Amino acid sequence: MNDTYNTCYLDWVNVAEIDTQTLEVYPNPAKDRITISGEPGKQYELHMYNAERHLLLKQDIESHETVDISHFNPGVILIRILDKDNNASSFKILKL
C-alpha cells in the first residue's frame, strides 16, 4: 500500500481460489448494504476497493455477514475475500 496516495496495488497472481459455490455476495447492484454468505463456521477477511483500486474497507467477517456500503460513492466496488489459509475469491458489485 502506498500511503502517499492511499492506493493498493493488488497482486492476485498465484493465489488459490475459494470455491465460489460456497461464497456469495448479494445483492448486485446494491445501494446501502451487501450480504456476504460463506461456508458455515468459517471466518474471512474482507477487502473492498473502488475502481481505482483505493482500499475502501478491510475487516474480518463471519460466514454470514451484512456490510454497510451506504457511505461509499456510486460505482464499481471490487471485493476480495480471503479465508484463514489465504485462499481468495474476487467479486465485483455495482454500488448505486
N, C-alpha and C positions, 0 to 999 in steps of 0.2 A: 504494500500500500504506500502510495506517495502522499505524505501528509500535506505537502505544499498545495496540491490540487485536489486532495481527497479522492483520488482516482485509484481504483483497484484494477490491476492487470491480472486477468484470470488465466490460470494455467489449468486447463481441463483435459490435458493430454495424459494418457496412461493412468486414468482413474477408473476403477471398477464401477460399474453402474448398479444402482439399486434396482431390483425388479419393479418396473413401473406398474405391474398388475397389483402390487401391494401398496402403492403410494399414489394418492390422488390430491390434486389441488383444484378447488372449485369455489364459487362459480367463476366462469370465464366467458365474458368480461365481468368485472366486479367494480362496485362503487365504494363501499365502506369497509368490507371485511372479506377475507377469504378463509376457507377451512382447509386444513391440511390433514389428511387421513392416511395413516400408515399401518404397519403391522402392529396389532395389539401388544402393549407392554414394551415396545421399543421407544428409545429416545433418539432424537435427531438434532442436528444443528442446522438452523435456517439462515441463509444468506439471501438478501434481496438487493438487486441493483437496478438502477434506471438504465435507459437505452445507451447512455454514455458511459456505462459501467462504473458509476459512482455508487458506493455502498450506501444503501438506504437503511438497512436493518440487519443485525446479526443477533440471534438469540437461540437458546436451547428450547426445544419444544417436545411435547409428549406425542404419542402416536395418533392422537386426535385432538387438534387444537385450532381455535379460531384466532386469526391475526388481524388487528385493526390496520387498514391501509388508507383510512379516510384522510390522513394528513399528507399523503403523497400526491404529487402533481399527476394529472391525467397523462396517460401514455403507456408504453410498453414497460412492464416490470419483468426482469429476469430473476428467476428463482433457482437457487442451488440448495439442495438438501443433502446432508451427509449423515451417515449413521456412525456408530461408535468405531467401526472398522475402516472409516474413511471411504466407504463406498458411496457413490454420489448419484443423484438424479437431478435433471435440469428441466425446468418448465418456463413457459412464457405466458404471462397473462396481460390482458388489456385493462388498465385502470381507467374507469370512466370519470 
